[in-house]
Amino acid sequence: MSTLPPEPRPVPPLTADPASVHGCAAQLRAASAQIDDLGSFAAGSARVPSWEGVAARAYQETVRSLGRRADALSLALRSVAARVDQHADDLEALDARRLELGVERDALVATIVVLRLRLATSGLEDAEDLRAACEDCARRVRVLEAELDRWSTDLIAAEEAVLAVFARTLTVQQAEARHGGRRDPADDALGAMPGPGASATEVSAWWAGLSRAAQAAVPVAAPGAIGNRDGVPARARHAANTVSLDRDLAAWSHLDDLGLLPEDAAQWLSNARAAQRAVARVEEGLDPQTGLPITAQLYAYDPAAFDGDGAVAVAAGDLDTAADVAVTVPGLGTDAGSAPSQATRAVTLYEATRSVDGAGEVAALLWIGYDAPDNLPWRLEGADAAGVAGEGMARAGGERLADLVDGLRGSRPGDDPPAHLTVIGYSYGSTTAGLAAAEHALPVDDLVFVGSPGAGGGTDGVADIGVDPDHVWAGANSRDPVADLGNRGWFHLESALGGAGLGDDPVEDDFGATRFRAESTTRADEGGLAALGDHGKYFKHDTESLYNLSQIVSGHHGDVLEAAPVTDPWWGGPQDPEWDREPTTPDTLDEP
C-alpha cells in the first residue's frame, strides 16, 4: 500500500539585513579608531614631560590611566566589530541555505501533488512503482525537515554568539578586564612597515608576511598608514579607508551640527560625503551575471588633497581577484565632489564588460587621484582653469597614474597569469594617460583614449607611447568639440599658442592608434560648442563607445567595431569619415 507523506513545513523567513550588520561593524571600527587616536594622544603629546611637581605627577598619572583605558576600549570595540562582521557573513550563508531549502520544499510539494494524482488514477499494475516513489518522497521530506531543524539551530547559535560578545563588553570595566594591558597587534606590524621609498612589491611582501591578527588590526589602528599605500591589497585598503571615511563623517558632521566646523573642513566634509555616495552608487548596481550587488572598494581616500579638491578612487568589483581590471582616468572639472557621477561610469563599464559573452571577474576603478583642471580652455576664470590649455597638470597626474598602476600590479605578485589591465583616459585624462605611458613606461595591456583633446606633447604616435601599438585604441564622437582640440595635420596648438595645447589627436591616421566607433544616436546635428553634450556620452549604455570599451577591457579585441581615422589633407580641413555614418545602438547590458 502506498502512503503519501505530509507536505514539509514552510521554510521560515529570515528578516535580517547582512549589509546593515556589516555597516554596524564599520561604525564600531570607526569608533575604535577614534578611541585609538585618544590613546595615541595620551601616550604622546599629552604627557608634557617638562611639567614637575605634585600637580604634574597627578596629571601624568591621569593621562596614563586615560591612555590605558582608551587602548583597552579600542581593542574591545575592534573585537566586537570583527564578530559583528562574522555575524553578517553568517547571515548571508544562512540566507543562501534558506533559499536552497525553499527550492527543495517547492520541489517536494510539486512531487506530492503529482503522486496524489497518480494514486487517484493508477491501477494495480503501477502499485509497486508508486510505493517506491512515495517512500523516496517521504525520505526527502525527512531529510528536509532535519535540515530545517539544523538551519534554525544554526541561526540561534549565530545570534547567541554575537550577543555573547556584546554581553562581555557592556561596561568599561569589562573592556579593561578583558583587554587592558594587551599589546596591540598593529604596533609591531607598523614598526616593520617599509619606508616611503619602498616599491609596491616590497610593501606587498610586508603585508603578506603579517599575521591575520595584525592584518585585521592595522586598518583600524592606523588607517592612514595603508589606505593609500601602493602595494597593499585592495581589500585591506578598502577596510582602512572605510574606517577613515566613517571617522571623518562622524567627527566633522558633529562639528557641523554644532556650528564649529572650520571653513577648510567644510570642503573636506563635502568630499567625504561624496566618497560615501560613490561607494553607495556602486553597491546599488547589480552584477549582470549573478544578480547580486556589485562589490565596492574604496581604494583611495584623501578629502583634503590638492588644496581641498580631494582625491578618491572607488572600484566596482574586486581589484584583488578580477581577471580584467580597468582604470578610468577622468579629466575636465574632476575633483572628489564628482566621485558619485564618476562612480556611475565605473558601474556602467563594469556592467557592460560583465555582459560580454565569456567575461570573467571584472573590476572597474574610477580614479580621481590627480589635480585635474577645473574648466574648459575657453573658460579661464578659475584658479587652475588654464591648466587644461597646457599639460602641466597632466604630466604631474601621469606620474601619479604610473604609481597607481605599479601599485595594482605589485599588490598581486602571485598572479599567474597576471590580470589583464586596461587604462582608459577620458577627456583631459587621456592626456594624463598618454604622458604616463610615454614618460613612465606604464605597465598596461591596453591603453585607450576617449574624447581626447590630445595624447600629450612630444607624442607623435603610438611608437612614442611604449605600449604595444596593436593595443593602443582611440574613440571620439565626430561632434565632440573637446576631441577636436588635438593637433591635426600641419596645425599644432603648441606653435600657434606659444606652448599651449595637449599634443596630437589620437584618432588621426598619422597617430596610428586603432580607432573604434564612438558615435551616439543622440549626437548633435552640428559640431562646436553646441555639441558639448556629446562629450559626456562615452560611458552610457547601448552606445557604440561603451560596447567597444567593454570588448577591450574583457580582452575580446577581435569584436571591437573599428572606425576609419580622421585625415587632414593639406588642401582642406580635417575629414572625419564618421560624420555621415548612421550610429548604431549595440546592447551593452544583460539584465540580471
C-alpha positions as CSV (number, residue, x, y, z in Angstrom):
1,M,0.0,0.0,0.0
2,S,1.3,3.5,-0.9
3,T,1.1,6.3,1.6
4,L,1.8,9.9,0.7
5,P,4.0,11.8,3.2
6,P,2.6,15.1,4.5
7,E,3.9,18.3,3.0
8,P,7.0,19.6,4.7
9,R,6.6,22.6,6.9
10,P,7.2,26.0,5.3
11,V,10.8,27.4,5.3
12,P,11.0,30.1,8.0
13,P,11.7,33.7,6.9
14,L,14.9,35.4,7.8
15,T,14.3,39.1,8.5
16,A,17.9,40.2,8.5
17,D,19.9,42.7,6.5
18,P,23.6,41.5,6.4
19,A,24.6,44.7,4.7
20,S,23.3,46.7,7.6
21,V,25.1,44.4,10.0
22,H,28.4,45.0,8.1
23,G,27.6,48.7,8.4
24,C,27.3,48.3,12.1
25,A,30.7,46.7,12.2
26,A,32.2,49.5,10.2
27,Q,30.8,52.0,12.6
28,L,32.3,50.1,15.5
29,R,35.7,50.1,13.8
30,A,35.4,53.8,13.2
31,A,34.7,54.3,16.9
32,S,37.7,52.1,17.8
33,A,39.9,54.2,15.6
34,Q,38.7,57.4,17.3
35,I,39.5,56.0,20.7
36,D,42.8,54.6,19.5
37,D,43.7,58.2,18.5
38,L,42.9,59.2,22.0
39,G,45.2,56.5,23.3
40,S,48.0,57.7,21.0
41,F,47.5,61.3,22.2
42,A,47.6,60.2,25.8
43,A,50.8,58.3,25.2
44,G,52.4,61.1,23.2
45,S,51.9,64.8,23.2
46,A,49.6,64.9,26.1
47,R,52.4,63.8,28.5
48,V,54.2,67.2,28.7
49,P,57.3,65.7,30.4
50,S,58.7,69.1,31.3
51,W,56.0,69.7,33.9
52,E,57.1,69.0,37.5
53,G,55.6,68.9,41.0
54,V,52.7,67.2,42.8
55,A,50.0,68.5,40.3
56,A,52.2,67.5,37.4
57,R,52.6,63.9,38.8
58,A,48.8,63.7,39.3
59,Y,48.2,64.9,35.8
60,Q,50.7,62.4,34.3
61,E,49.1,59.5,36.2
62,T,45.6,60.6,35.0
63,V,46.9,60.8,31.4
64,R,48.5,57.3,31.7
65,S,45.3,55.9,33.1
66,L,43.3,57.5,30.3
67,G,45.6,56.1,27.7
68,R,45.4,52.5,29.2
69,R,41.6,52.8,29.2
70,A,41.5,54.1,25.7
71,D,43.7,51.3,24.4
72,A,41.6,48.7,26.1
73,L,38.3,50.2,24.8
74,S,39.7,50.4,21.3
75,L,40.8,46.8,21.3
76,A,37.4,45.8,22.8
77,L,35.4,47.7,20.1
78,R,37.7,46.1,17.4
79,S,37.0,42.7,18.8
80,V,33.2,43.3,18.8
81,A,33.4,44.7,15.2
82,A,35.2,41.5,14.0
83,R,32.4,39.3,15.5
84,V,29.7,41.5,14.1
85,D,31.3,41.2,10.6
86,Q,31.4,37.5,11.1
87,H,27.7,37.6,12.1
88,A,26.9,39.4,8.8
89,D,28.8,36.7,6.9
90,D,26.9,34.0,8.9
91,L,23.6,35.6,8.0
92,E,24.5,35.7,4.3
93,A,25.3,32.0,4.4
94,L,22.1,31.2,6.4
95,D,20.0,33.1,3.9
96,A,21.7,31.2,1.0
97,R,20.9,27.9,2.7
98,R,17.3,29.1,3.4
99,L,16.8,29.8,-0.3
100,E,18.1,26.3,-1.2
101,L,15.8,24.7,1.3
102,G,12.9,26.7,-0.2
103,V,13.7,25.3,-3.6
104,E,13.8,21.8,-2.3
105,R,10.5,22.3,-0.4
106,D,8.8,23.6,-3.6
107,A,10.0,20.6,-5.5
108,L,8.7,18.2,-2.8
109,V,5.3,19.9,-2.7
110,A,5.1,19.6,-6.5
111,T,6.1,15.9,-6.3
112,I,3.4,15.2,-3.6
113,V,0.8,16.8,-5.9
114,V,1.8,14.5,-8.8
115,L,1.9,11.5,-6.6
116,R,-1.6,12.3,-5.2
117,L,-2.9,12.4,-8.8
118,R,-1.2,9.2,-9.7
119,L,-2.7,7.4,-6.6
120,A,-6.1,8.6,-7.6
121,T,-5.9,7.4,-11.2
122,S,-3.4,4.5,-11.4
123,G,-4.3,0.8,-11.3
124,L,-2.7,-2.2,-9.5
125,E,0.0,-2.5,-12.2
126,D,1.6,0.7,-11.0
127,A,1.3,-0.1,-7.3
128,E,5.0,-1.1,-6.8
129,D,6.3,2.0,-8.6
130,L,4.0,4.3,-6.7
131,R,5.1,2.7,-3.4
132,A,8.8,3.3,-4.2
133,A,8.1,6.9,-5.3
134,C,6.2,7.6,-2.1
135,E,8.9,6.1,0.1
136,D,11.5,8.2,-1.7
137,C,9.4,11.3,-1.3
138,A,9.0,10.6,2.4
139,R,12.7,10.1,2.8
140,R,13.3,13.5,1.1
141,V,10.7,15.1,3.4
142,R,12.5,13.7,6.5
143,V,15.9,15.0,5.2
144,L,14.4,18.4,4.5
145,E,12.7,18.6,8.0
146,A,16.1,17.7,9.6
147,E,17.9,20.4,7.5
148,L,15.2,22.9,8.6
149,D,15.9,22.0,12.3
150,R,19.6,22.3,11.7
151,W,19.1,25.7,10.0
152,S,17.1,27.0,12.9
153,T,19.7,25.7,15.4
154,D,22.5,27.4,13.5
155,L,20.6,30.7,13.4
156,I,20.0,30.6,17.1
157,A,23.7,29.8,17.7
158,A,24.8,32.7,15.5
159,E,22.6,35.1,17.3
160,E,23.7,33.8,20.7
161,A,27.4,34.1,19.7
162,V,27.2,37.7,18.7
163,L,25.1,38.6,21.7
164,A,27.7,37.0,24.0
165,V,30.4,39.2,22.5
166,F,28.3,42.3,23.3
167,A,27.5,41.0,26.8
168,R,31.2,40.7,27.6
169,T,31.8,44.3,26.6
170,L,28.8,46.2,28.1
171,T,30.9,48.2,30.5
172,V,34.2,50.0,30.6
173,Q,35.3,47.7,33.5
174,Q,34.6,44.6,31.4
175,A,36.6,46.0,28.5
176,E,39.5,46.8,30.8
177,A,39.4,43.4,32.4
178,R,39.5,41.6,29.1
179,H,41.7,43.9,27.0
180,G,43.7,46.1,29.5
181,G,47.4,45.8,29.1
182,R,47.2,43.8,25.9
183,R,49.7,44.8,23.2
184,D,48.0,46.0,20.0
185,P,49.0,43.6,17.2
186,A,49.2,46.6,14.9
187,D,52.2,48.1,16.8
188,D,54.8,45.6,15.6
189,A,53.4,45.4,12.1
190,L,53.6,49.2,11.7
191,G,57.1,49.2,13.1
192,A,58.2,46.8,10.4
193,M,56.4,48.6,7.6
194,P,58.7,49.6,4.7
195,G,59.6,53.3,4.4
196,P,58.1,55.8,2.0
197,G,60.6,55.0,-0.8
198,A,59.8,51.3,-0.9
199,S,58.3,49.7,-4.0
200,A,54.8,48.3,-4.2
201,T,56.3,44.8,-4.4
202,E,58.2,45.4,-1.1
203,V,55.0,46.7,0.6
204,S,53.1,43.7,-0.7
205,A,55.6,41.3,0.7
206,W,55.5,43.1,4.1
207,W,51.7,42.8,4.2
208,A,51.7,39.2,3.2
209,G,54.1,38.4,6.0
210,L,51.8,39.8,8.7
211,S,49.7,37.6,10.9
212,R,46.0,37.5,10.3
213,A,45.6,39.4,13.7
214,A,47.9,42.1,12.5
215,Q,46.2,42.4,9.1
216,A,42.9,42.9,10.9
217,A,44.4,45.4,13.4
218,V,46.3,47.8,11.2
219,P,43.4,49.1,9.1
220,V,41.7,50.2,12.4
221,A,44.7,51.3,14.4
222,A,46.4,53.2,11.6
223,P,44.1,53.5,8.6
224,G,46.0,56.4,7.2
225,A,49.2,54.3,7.0
226,I,47.8,51.9,4.5
227,G,44.7,53.3,3.0
228,N,46.5,55.0,0.1
229,R,49.7,52.8,0.2
230,D,50.6,51.2,-3.1
231,G,51.2,47.5,-2.8
232,V,48.6,46.9,-0.1
233,P,45.8,44.6,-1.3
234,A,42.6,46.4,-2.3
235,R,40.5,44.7,0.4
236,A,42.8,46.0,3.1
237,R,42.9,49.5,1.6
238,H,39.1,49.4,1.4
239,A,38.9,48.4,5.1
240,A,41.3,51.2,6.2
241,N,39.7,53.9,4.0
242,T,36.2,52.9,5.2
243,V,37.4,53.4,8.8
244,S,38.9,56.8,7.9
245,L,35.8,57.8,6.0
246,D,33.4,56.8,8.8
247,R,35.6,58.5,11.4
248,D,35.7,61.7,9.3
249,L,32.0,61.7,8.7
250,A,31.2,61.3,12.4
251,A,33.7,63.9,13.6
252,W,33.0,66.6,11.0
253,S,29.3,66.1,10.9
254,H,29.2,66.6,14.7
255,L,31.2,69.8,14.5
256,D,29.0,70.9,11.6
257,D,25.8,70.3,13.7
258,L,27.4,72.4,16.5
259,G,28.3,75.2,14.0
260,L,32.0,74.7,14.9
261,L,33.3,73.2,11.6
262,P,36.3,75.2,10.3
263,E,35.9,76.6,6.8
264,D,38.5,74.3,5.3
265,A,36.9,71.2,6.9
266,A,33.6,72.1,5.3
267,Q,35.0,71.2,1.9
268,W,36.6,68.1,3.4
269,L,33.2,67.0,4.8
270,S,31.6,67.6,1.4
271,N,34.3,65.4,-0.2
272,A,33.8,62.7,2.4
273,R,30.1,62.7,1.7
274,A,30.7,62.4,-2.0
275,A,33.0,59.4,-1.4
276,Q,30.3,57.8,0.7
277,R,27.8,58.4,-2.1
278,A,30.2,57.0,-4.7
279,V,30.6,53.7,-2.7
280,A,26.8,53.5,-2.3
281,R,26.3,54.1,-6.0
282,V,28.5,51.1,-6.9
283,E,26.7,48.9,-4.3
284,E,23.4,49.8,-5.8
285,G,24.4,48.2,-9.0
286,L,23.6,44.5,-9.8
287,D,26.1,42.2,-11.4
288,P,24.6,41.1,-14.8
289,Q,25.8,37.5,-14.3
290,T,24.8,36.9,-10.7
291,G,22.1,39.4,-9.9
292,L,24.0,40.2,-6.7
293,P,25.1,43.7,-5.6
294,I,28.4,44.8,-7.2
295,T,31.3,44.7,-4.8
296,A,32.6,48.3,-4.0
297,Q,36.1,49.0,-2.8
298,L,37.2,52.4,-1.5
299,Y,40.7,52.1,-2.9
300,A,41.9,55.7,-2.2
301,Y,40.6,58.4,0.1
302,D,42.1,61.8,0.9
303,P,39.4,64.5,1.3
304,A,42.0,67.3,1.8
305,A,44.3,66.6,-1.1
306,F,45.0,69.1,-3.8
307,D,44.1,72.2,-1.7
308,G,40.7,70.7,-0.8
309,D,39.8,69.4,-4.2
310,G,40.2,65.9,-2.7
311,A,41.3,62.5,-4.0
312,V,39.2,59.4,-4.1
313,A,39.3,56.1,-6.0
314,V,36.4,53.6,-5.9
315,A,36.3,50.2,-7.6
316,A,33.3,48.4,-9.0
317,G,34.4,44.8,-8.5
318,D,37.2,43.2,-6.5
319,L,40.6,44.5,-7.6
320,D,42.4,41.7,-5.8
321,T,40.8,38.9,-7.8
322,A,39.4,40.3,-11.1
323,A,40.8,38.8,-14.3
324,D,40.1,42.0,-16.2
325,V,40.9,45.4,-14.5
326,A,40.1,48.8,-16.0
327,V,41.3,52.1,-14.6
328,T,39.3,55.2,-15.8
329,V,41.2,58.5,-15.7
330,P,38.8,61.4,-15.8
331,G,39.6,64.9,-16.9
332,L,38.0,68.4,-17.1
333,G,36.4,69.6,-13.9
334,T,37.0,66.4,-11.9
335,D,37.5,66.6,-8.2
336,A,36.4,64.4,-5.2
337,G,33.0,66.1,-5.3
338,S,32.3,64.5,-8.7
339,A,33.0,61.0,-7.4
340,P,29.3,59.9,-7.5
341,S,29.0,60.7,-11.2
342,Q,32.3,59.1,-11.9
343,A,31.1,56.0,-10.0
344,T,28.1,55.8,-12.4
345,R,30.6,55.5,-15.3
346,A,32.5,52.8,-13.4
347,V,29.3,50.9,-12.8
348,T,28.2,51.1,-16.5
349,L,31.7,49.9,-17.6
350,Y,31.5,47.0,-15.1
351,E,28.0,46.1,-16.2
352,A,28.9,46.2,-19.9
353,T,32.1,44.2,-19.5
354,R,30.4,41.5,-17.4
355,S,27.7,41.3,-20.1
356,V,30.3,40.3,-22.7
357,D,30.0,36.6,-23.6
358,G,32.6,34.7,-21.7
359,A,33.6,37.5,-19.4
360,G,35.2,36.5,-16.1
361,E,35.7,38.6,-13.0
362,V,35.9,42.3,-13.7
363,A,36.9,45.4,-11.7
364,A,36.4,49.0,-13.0
365,L,38.3,51.6,-10.9
366,L,37.3,55.3,-11.0
367,W,40.5,57.2,-10.2
368,I,40.4,60.8,-9.1
369,G,44.0,60.8,-8.0
370,Y,45.5,63.9,-9.6
371,D,44.8,67.6,-9.7
372,A,42.6,68.0,-12.8
373,P,41.9,71.4,-14.3
374,D,38.6,72.9,-13.3
375,N,37.3,74.4,-16.5
376,L,37.4,74.1,-20.3
377,P,40.1,76.1,-22.1
378,W,37.8,78.8,-23.2
379,R,36.7,79.5,-19.6
380,L,39.8,80.7,-17.8
381,E,38.4,82.4,-14.8
382,G,39.2,79.6,-12.3
383,A,42.4,79.3,-10.3
384,D,43.6,76.2,-12.2
385,A,41.4,76.6,-15.2
386,A,44.3,77.5,-17.5
387,G,45.9,74.1,-16.7
388,V,43.7,72.5,-19.3
389,A,45.2,74.5,-22.1
390,G,48.6,73.1,-21.1
391,E,49.8,69.8,-20.0
392,G,51.5,70.6,-16.7
393,M,48.7,69.1,-14.6
394,A,48.5,66.1,-16.9
395,R,52.3,65.5,-16.6
396,A,52.0,65.5,-12.8
397,G,49.0,63.3,-13.0
398,G,50.8,60.9,-15.3
399,E,53.4,60.3,-12.6
400,R,50.7,59.5,-10.1
401,L,48.9,57.3,-12.5
402,A,52.1,55.3,-13.1
403,D,52.4,54.8,-9.4
404,L,48.8,53.7,-9.2
405,V,49.3,51.0,-11.9
406,D,52.6,49.9,-10.3
407,G,50.7,49.5,-7.1
408,L,47.9,47.5,-8.7
409,R,50.5,45.2,-10.3
410,G,52.6,45.0,-7.1
411,S,49.7,44.1,-4.8
412,R,49.1,40.9,-6.8
413,P,52.6,39.4,-7.2
414,G,51.5,35.8,-7.4
415,D,49.1,36.1,-10.2
416,D,49.6,33.5,-12.9
417,P,48.6,34.7,-15.4
418,P,48.5,38.4,-14.3
419,A,45.4,40.4,-14.5
420,H,44.6,41.9,-17.9
421,L,44.9,45.7,-17.2
422,T,43.4,48.5,-19.2
423,V,43.8,52.2,-18.7
424,I,41.1,54.4,-20.2
425,G,42.0,58.1,-20.4
426,Y,38.9,60.2,-20.9
427,S,39.0,63.9,-21.9
428,Y,42.0,65.6,-20.3
429,G,42.6,62.3,-18.5
430,S,43.6,60.9,-21.9
431,T,46.4,63.4,-21.9
432,T,47.4,62.3,-18.4
433,A,47.3,58.6,-19.5
434,G,49.3,59.3,-22.7
435,L,52.0,61.1,-20.7
436,A,52.1,58.4,-18.1
437,A,52.7,55.8,-20.8
438,A,55.3,57.9,-22.7
439,E,57.3,59.1,-19.7
440,H,56.8,56.3,-17.2
441,A,56.6,53.0,-19.1
442,L,53.0,52.4,-18.0
443,P,52.7,48.6,-17.5
444,V,49.3,48.1,-19.1
445,D,48.0,45.6,-21.6
446,D,45.7,48.1,-23.3
447,L,45.7,51.9,-23.4
448,V,42.5,53.7,-24.5
449,F,42.0,57.4,-25.4
450,V,38.3,58.5,-25.3
451,G,37.2,62.0,-26.2
452,S,40.8,63.1,-26.2
453,P,41.9,66.7,-26.6
454,G,45.5,65.4,-27.2
455,A,47.7,62.5,-26.2
456,G,50.4,64.7,-24.7
457,G,53.1,66.8,-26.2
458,G,56.1,65.0,-27.7
459,T,53.9,62.0,-28.5
460,D,53.7,61.9,-32.3
461,G,52.2,58.4,-32.5
462,V,51.9,55.0,-31.0
463,A,55.6,54.4,-31.4
464,D,56.3,57.0,-28.7
465,I,53.9,55.6,-26.1
466,G,55.7,52.4,-25.0
467,V,52.6,50.2,-25.3
468,D,52.1,47.5,-27.9
469,P,50.8,49.6,-31.0
470,D,48.2,46.9,-31.6
471,H,46.8,47.6,-28.1
472,V,46.5,51.4,-28.3
473,W,42.9,52.5,-29.0
474,A,41.1,55.7,-29.6
475,G,37.4,56.7,-29.8
476,A,35.9,60.1,-30.5
477,N,32.4,61.2,-31.3
478,S,32.6,63.2,-34.5
479,R,30.6,66.1,-32.9
480,D,32.6,66.2,-29.7
481,P,34.3,69.7,-29.6
482,V,36.8,68.6,-26.9
483,A,38.0,65.8,-29.2
484,D,38.7,68.5,-31.8
485,L,41.4,70.2,-29.7
486,G,44.2,67.8,-30.5
487,N,46.9,68.6,-33.2
488,R,45.9,67.5,-36.7
489,G,48.0,67.6,-39.8
490,W,50.3,70.6,-40.1
491,F,48.5,72.8,-37.5
492,H,49.8,72.5,-33.9
493,L,48.5,74.5,-31.0
494,E,51.9,74.3,-29.3
495,S,53.3,76.6,-32.0
496,A,50.2,78.7,-32.6
497,L,49.6,79.5,-28.9
498,G,53.1,79.7,-27.6
499,G,53.3,76.3,-25.9
500,A,49.6,75.7,-25.2
501,G,47.9,72.6,-26.4
502,L,47.8,68.9,-25.4
503,G,49.5,67.1,-28.2
504,D,48.3,65.1,-31.2
505,D,44.8,63.8,-31.8
506,P,44.9,60.0,-31.2
507,V,42.1,59.3,-33.8
508,E,44.0,60.9,-36.6
509,D,45.6,58.5,-39.2
510,D,49.1,59.7,-38.6
511,F,48.9,58.8,-34.9
512,G,48.5,55.1,-35.6
513,A,46.0,54.0,-32.8
514,T,43.1,51.7,-33.7
515,R,40.1,53.9,-33.8
516,F,36.8,52.4,-32.6
517,R,33.3,53.6,-33.3
518,A,32.0,56.0,-30.7
519,E,29.0,57.8,-32.2
520,S,25.8,58.2,-30.4
521,T,22.2,58.1,-31.9
522,T,21.5,61.3,-29.9
523,R,24.5,63.2,-31.2
524,A,24.1,66.8,-32.2
525,D,23.4,67.7,-35.8
526,E,26.4,70.1,-35.9
527,G,29.7,70.3,-34.1
528,G,31.1,73.2,-32.0
529,L,30.2,74.3,-28.5
530,A,26.5,73.4,-29.2
531,A,27.5,69.8,-29.3
532,L,29.4,69.8,-25.9
533,G,26.9,67.4,-24.5
534,D,28.3,64.7,-26.9
535,H,31.5,64.8,-24.8
536,G,29.7,63.1,-21.9
537,K,28.1,60.2,-23.7
538,Y,31.0,57.7,-24.0
539,F,30.1,55.7,-20.9
540,K,26.3,55.4,-21.5
541,H,24.6,52.1,-22.0
542,D,23.8,50.9,-25.5
543,T,26.3,53.2,-27.2
544,E,29.0,52.2,-29.6
545,S,31.6,53.6,-27.3
546,L,30.7,51.6,-24.2
547,Y,30.2,48.5,-26.3
548,N,33.8,48.8,-27.7
549,L,35.3,49.7,-24.3
550,S,33.7,46.5,-22.8
551,Q,35.3,44.4,-25.6
552,I,38.7,46.0,-25.0
553,V,38.5,45.6,-21.2
554,S,37.4,42.0,-21.5
555,G,40.2,41.2,-24.0
556,H,37.8,40.5,-26.9
557,H,39.8,42.7,-29.3
558,G,38.5,40.9,-32.4
559,D,35.0,42.0,-31.6
560,V,35.8,45.8,-31.4
561,L,33.9,47.8,-34.0
562,E,36.6,49.7,-35.8
563,A,36.2,53.1,-37.4
564,A,38.3,54.9,-40.1
565,P,40.6,57.5,-38.7
566,V,40.5,61.3,-39.2
567,T,42.5,62.6,-42.1
568,D,43.9,66.1,-42.7
569,P,45.0,66.7,-46.3
570,W,47.0,69.9,-46.7
571,W,44.4,71.4,-49.2
572,G,41.5,71.3,-46.7
573,G,40.4,70.9,-43.1
574,P,40.3,67.6,-41.2
575,Q,38.0,65.0,-42.6
576,D,36.1,62.6,-40.3
577,P,34.6,59.6,-42.1
578,E,32.3,59.1,-39.0
579,W,30.5,62.4,-39.5
580,D,28.0,61.0,-42.0
581,R,27.7,57.4,-40.7
582,E,24.5,56.4,-39.1
583,P,25.2,55.5,-35.4
584,T,24.1,52.1,-34.0
585,T,22.8,51.0,-30.6
586,P,24.6,47.8,-29.6
587,D,23.2,46.1,-26.4
588,T,25.6,46.6,-23.6
589,L,23.7,45.2,-20.6
590,D,22.3,41.8,-19.8
591,E,19.6,42.2,-17.2
592,P,20.4,40.2,-14.1
